[in-house]
Amino acid sequence: MNKDAGIVEPRKKRIALIAHDNKKPDLLEWAYYNRDALKKHDLCATGTTGKLLANKLMTEVYCYKSGPLGGDQQIGASIATGDIDMIIFFWDGLEQQPHDPDVKALLRLAVVWNIPVACNRATADFLVSSPLMNNKYERRIPDFSEYENRKSK
């Protein structure tokens, strides 16, 4: 039986912001509306989205590569190393993306590592307005030691 291990997230969260092309205007509008809340945290994003956000919010946004060029995977790696606390990902559910497998892998990692994810404006509103947003929070993650220590056959 796995015991849950906790990661205490600092008050200042590390938030990844991602949007498919058709959703970039929605994310920019949402981020601008929530700029005061977001500026209290460390922001990162995939390439184009990050540049647009930095200009719109007039704040620093760490930019990974563009999503289709590996940015989604870079964010996934940052989740696995504990460098991301939350994902706001406005994705286009009506249009197939050429990098859908990367998106699915990113969301899978968020679930595995128990990272809060918002895939639409309503959920993003709930996340940024939560009292947990500006407080320390002990995020529970499964104990993966049994999985990591299994023997190959």
N, C-alpha and C positions, 0 to 999 in steps of 0.2 A: 504494500500500500504506500502510495506516495504522500509525503508530507508536503504541504505547501510552504514555500519559502517566500518571504516578503522582500520587496524592494521599496524603500522609502523614497518616494519622489519628492524632490525639493519643492519649495514654494514656487520657484521660477521653473516653469515647465519648458521642455524642449519639444516644440510643436512642428510637425512636418505638414506643409500645405501643398496639395497637389490638385490639379484640375485637368480634365480632358479639354481639348480645344473649344468645344461648344459650351463648356461650363466655366471657362476662364472669366467671362464677364460677371457671372453669378458669384464666383469666389471673390473677385476683386470688390464687388459691391458689398458682399457680406463682410469681408475683412476691413474695408473702410468704415463700415458701420460699427464694427467691433474693435477699431484701431486702438483705443485707449486700453482695453483689456489685453489685446495681443502684444502691445509694446512692452508689457511687463514681463514678457517671456522671450526665450530664444527661439527665433523662427528660422526654419529651413524649408527649402522647396526644390522641386525639380526645376531645371534650367529656365525655360521661358517664363513659367509661372513665378519663379523667384524674382526675376528681373522686373516683371510687371508689378509684383507686390511691393518690392523695395521702392519703386518710383511712386506708387499710389500711397503707400503708408509713410513714406519718407523716413524709413528706418532700415537698419541692417537686416538682410535676409541671406543666410548662407545658401548658396546655390549648388546643388548636385547637377549632374548631366541632365539633359532633357530625358523625359521618361522613356521614349522609344530607343534612346541611345544608351540606356543602362541606369538612368536616374532612379527608376522604381527599384531596381536591384540594389543600388547604393543605399537607398533608404531602408530596404529590407535588411541589409547587413548592419546598418546602424541600430535597427530594432534589436537584432540578435546580440549586439554588443552592449545593449543597455543605454544607447545614446539618444533614443527617441522616447518621449513619454506619451505622445498623443498624435493622432493623424486626423487631419481634416482633408478629405479627398472627395471633391465634387466630381463624380464620374458620370459619364453619359450612358445611361442605361438603354437608350434607344438605338445606339449606333455601335456596331462592332469595331473594336480597335485592333490594329495590327499587333499590338503588344499585350493583348488580353491575358496570355499566360503569365506575363510578368506582373500584371495587376493582381491576378488571382494569387500568385505566390506572395506578393506583398501583403495582401489581406489575410492570407493563411498565417504568415508570420505574426501579424498583429494579434490574431486569435491565440496562437501558441504562446506568445509572451504576454498575453493579457493587457494589450495596449488599447486604450479607448480609441474608437474610430467613428468618425462621422462621415457619412457618404452623401448627405444632403443638408440643406440649410437648417431644417427644423432640428435635426440631431446636433448639428454644430452649435445652434443657439442654446440647446440644453447643456452641452458641454461647457461652453464659455460662461454661462450664467450659474453653473454649479458652485456651491460654497467650497467644494473640493479644489476648484481651479486655482485658488490663491493660498491654499494651505498645504502642509505636508500631507501626503497620502501614502499609506502602505499598500502598494499594489501587490496582490498575491499572484505568484507564478508557481506552476507545478515543479516538483522536484524531479529533474530529468536524469538524476544520477543512475538510476536503474537502466534507462534507455542508453545513456552514454557509455555505461560499463558493460553492456551486453557483449557476449563473445560472438564472433562471426563463425559460421559453420563451414 
